[in-house]
Amino acid sequence: MSQSPLNEQIAADALAALGNRTRLRLFRLLVRAGDGGLNIGEIQTRLAIPASTLAHHIAALTQAGLIEQERHGRETRCRAGYGRMQALVDYLGDECCAGLADMSRDAAA
Protein backbone atom coordinates (compact mmCIF):
# COMPACT_ATOMS: atom_id res chain seq x y z
CA MET A 1 0.00 0.00 0.00
CA SER A 2 1.41 3.36 -0.99
CA GLN A 3 1.26 6.10 1.62
CA SER A 4 1.10 9.79 0.91
CA PRO A 5 4.02 11.92 2.11
CA LEU A 6 3.91 12.53 5.84
CA ASN A 7 3.32 15.82 7.52
CA GLU A 8 4.93 16.69 10.83
CA GLN A 9 1.94 15.57 12.95
CA ILE A 10 1.60 12.16 11.28
CA ALA A 11 5.33 11.57 11.66
CA ALA A 12 5.21 12.61 15.33
CA ASP A 13 2.26 10.27 15.97
CA ALA A 14 4.06 7.34 14.33
CA LEU A 15 7.23 8.00 16.30
CA ALA A 16 5.22 8.32 19.52
CA ALA A 17 3.61 4.93 18.84
CA LEU A 18 7.07 3.41 18.42
CA GLY A 19 8.28 5.15 21.59
CA ASN A 20 6.96 2.31 23.74
CA ARG A 21 9.33 -0.63 24.17
CA THR A 22 6.65 -3.30 23.69
CA ARG A 23 5.26 -1.60 20.59
CA LEU A 24 8.75 -1.29 19.15
CA ARG A 25 9.34 -5.01 19.76
CA LEU A 26 5.98 -5.82 18.17
CA PHE A 27 6.65 -3.69 15.11
CA ARG A 28 10.14 -5.14 14.62
CA LEU A 29 8.71 -8.66 14.96
CA LEU A 30 6.24 -7.93 12.17
CA VAL A 31 8.96 -6.40 9.99
CA ARG A 32 10.98 -9.61 10.41
CA ALA A 33 7.89 -11.71 9.61
CA GLY A 34 7.64 -10.15 6.16
CA ASP A 35 4.59 -9.73 3.94
CA GLY A 36 2.82 -12.76 5.40
CA GLY A 37 2.76 -11.21 8.85
CA LEU A 38 1.67 -13.17 11.90
CA ASN A 39 -1.66 -14.00 13.46
CA ILE A 40 -2.52 -12.61 16.88
CA GLY A 41 -1.81 -15.91 18.66
CA GLU A 42 1.65 -16.17 17.11
CA ILE A 43 2.46 -12.61 18.15
CA GLN A 44 1.25 -13.22 21.69
CA THR A 45 3.34 -16.38 21.98
CA ARG A 46 6.49 -14.75 20.63
CA LEU A 47 6.20 -11.62 22.79
CA ALA A 48 4.84 -13.44 25.86
CA ILE A 49 2.39 -10.70 26.81
CA PRO A 50 -1.29 -10.91 27.86
CA ALA A 51 -3.91 -10.70 25.11
CA SER A 52 -5.42 -7.48 26.49
CA THR A 53 -2.02 -5.80 26.56
CA LEU A 54 -1.27 -6.99 23.05
CA ALA A 55 -4.62 -5.67 21.78
CA HIS A 56 -3.83 -2.24 23.24
CA HIS A 57 -0.43 -2.11 21.53
CA ILE A 58 -1.75 -3.40 18.20
CA ALA A 59 -4.47 -0.72 18.28
CA ALA A 60 -1.92 2.05 18.86
CA LEU A 61 0.30 0.89 16.01
CA THR A 62 -2.67 0.36 13.70
CA GLN A 63 -3.94 3.88 14.39
CA ALA A 64 -0.49 5.22 13.55
CA GLY A 65 -0.56 3.29 10.25
CA LEU A 66 2.37 1.10 11.23
CA ILE A 67 0.38 -2.15 11.35
CA GLU A 68 -2.17 -3.41 8.85
CA GLN A 69 -4.67 -6.08 9.87
CA GLU A 70 -6.61 -8.56 7.77
CA ARG A 71 -9.27 -10.99 8.92
CA HIS A 72 -9.45 -14.51 7.55
CA GLY A 73 -12.47 -16.15 9.16
CA ARG A 74 -11.71 -16.24 12.87
CA GLU A 75 -8.05 -15.39 12.40
CA THR A 76 -6.63 -11.87 12.35
CA ARG A 77 -3.25 -11.44 10.68
CA CYS A 78 -1.09 -8.43 11.32
CA ARG A 79 1.68 -7.21 9.10
CA ALA A 80 3.99 -4.24 9.19
CA GLY A 81 2.70 -1.18 7.36
CA TYR A 82 5.70 -0.98 5.06
CA GLY A 83 4.31 2.03 3.19
CA ARG A 84 4.05 4.08 6.38
CA MET A 85 7.40 2.81 7.60
CA GLN A 86 9.08 3.90 4.38
CA ALA A 87 7.24 7.23 4.40
CA LEU A 88 8.48 7.83 7.96
CA VAL A 89 12.08 7.00 7.02
CA ASP A 90 11.79 9.26 3.97
CA TYR A 91 10.34 12.08 6.08
CA LEU A 92 13.17 11.83 8.59
CA GLY A 93 15.86 11.92 5.91
CA ASP A 94 14.36 14.11 3.20
CA GLU A 95 16.37 17.20 4.12
CA CYS A 96 19.56 15.39 4.99
CA CYS A 97 22.61 17.59 4.44
CA ALA A 98 20.47 20.40 2.94
CA GLY A 99 22.13 23.03 5.09
CA LEU A 100 20.79 25.36 7.73
CA ALA A 101 20.49 28.66 5.85
CA ASP A 102 16.69 28.47 5.45
CA MET A 103 15.86 27.13 8.93
CA SER A 104 14.93 30.53 10.40
CA ARG A 105 12.45 31.05 7.57
CA ASP A 106 10.98 27.55 8.09
CA ALA A 107 10.58 28.12 11.85
CA ALA A 108 8.65 31.34 11.24
CA ALA A 109 6.16 29.60 8.93
C-alpha positions in Angstrom: 0.0 0.0 0.0 1.4 3.4 -1.0 1.3 6.1 1.6 1.1 9.8 0.9 4.0 11.9 2.1 3.9 12.5 5.8 3.3 15.8 7.5 4.9 16.7 10.8 1.9 15.6 12.9 1.6 12.2 11.3 5.3 11.6 11.7 5.2 12.6 15.3 2.3 10.3 16.0 4.1 7.3 14.3 7.2 8.0 16.3 5.2 8.3 19.5 3.6 4.9 18.8 7.1 3.4 18.4 8.3 5.2 21.6 7.0 2.3 23.7 9.3 -0.6 24.2 6.6 -3.3 23.7 5.3 -1.6 20.6 8.7 -1.3 19.2 9.3 -5.0 19.8 6.0 -5.8 18.2 6.7 -3.7 15.1 10.1 -5.1 14.6 8.7 -8.7 15.0 6.2 -7.9 12.2 9.0 -6.4 10.0 11.0 -9.6 10.4 7.9 -11.7 9.6 7.6 -10.1 6.2 4.6 -9.7 3.9 2.8 -12.8 5.4 2.8 -11.2 8.8 1.7 -13.2 11.9 -1.7 -14.0 13.5 -2.5 -12.6 16.9 -1.8 -15.9 18.7 1.6 -16.2 17.1 2.5 -12.6 18.1 1.2 -13.2 21.7 3.3 -16.4 22.0 6.5 -14.8 20.6 6.2 -11.6 22.8 4.8 -13.4 25.9 2.4 -10.7 26.8 -1.3 -10.9 27.9 -3.9 -10.7 25.1 -5.4 -7.5 26.5 -2.0 -5.8 26.6 -1.3 -7.0 23.0 -4.6 -5.7 21.8 -3.8 -2.2 23.2 -0.4 -2.1 21.5 -1.7 -3.4 18.2 -4.5 -0.7 18.3 -1.9 2.1 18.9 0.3 0.9 16.0 -2.7 0.4 13.7 -3.9 3.9 14.4 -0.5 5.2 13.6 -0.6 3.3 10.3 2.4 1.1 11.2 0.4 -2.1 11.3 -2.2 -3.4 8.9 -4.7 -6.1 9.9 -6.6 -8.6 7.8 -9.3 -11.0 8.9 -9.4 -14.5 7.5 -12.5 -16.2 9.2 -11.7 -16.2 12.9 -8.0 -15.4 12.4 -6.6 -11.9 12.4 -3.3 -11.4 10.7 -1.1 -8.4 11.3 1.7 -7.2 9.1 4.0 -4.2 9.2 2.7 -1.2 7.4 5.7 -1.0 5.1 4.3 2.0 3.2 4.0 4.1 6.4 7.4 2.8 7.6 9.1 3.9 4.4 7.2 7.2 4.4 8.5 7.8 8.0 12.1 7.0 7.0 11.8 9.3 4.0 10.3 12.1 6.1 13.2 11.8 8.6 15.9 11.9 5.9 14.4 14.1 3.2 16.4 17.2 4.1 19.6 15.4 5.0 22.6 17.6 4.4 20.5 20.4 2.9 22.1 23.0 5.1 20.8 25.4 7.7 20.5 28.7 5.8 16.7 28.5 5.4 15.9 27.1 8.9 14.9 30.5 10.4 12.4 31.1 7.6 11.0 27.5 8.1 10.6 28.1 11.8 8.7 31.3 11.2 6.2 29.6 8.9 
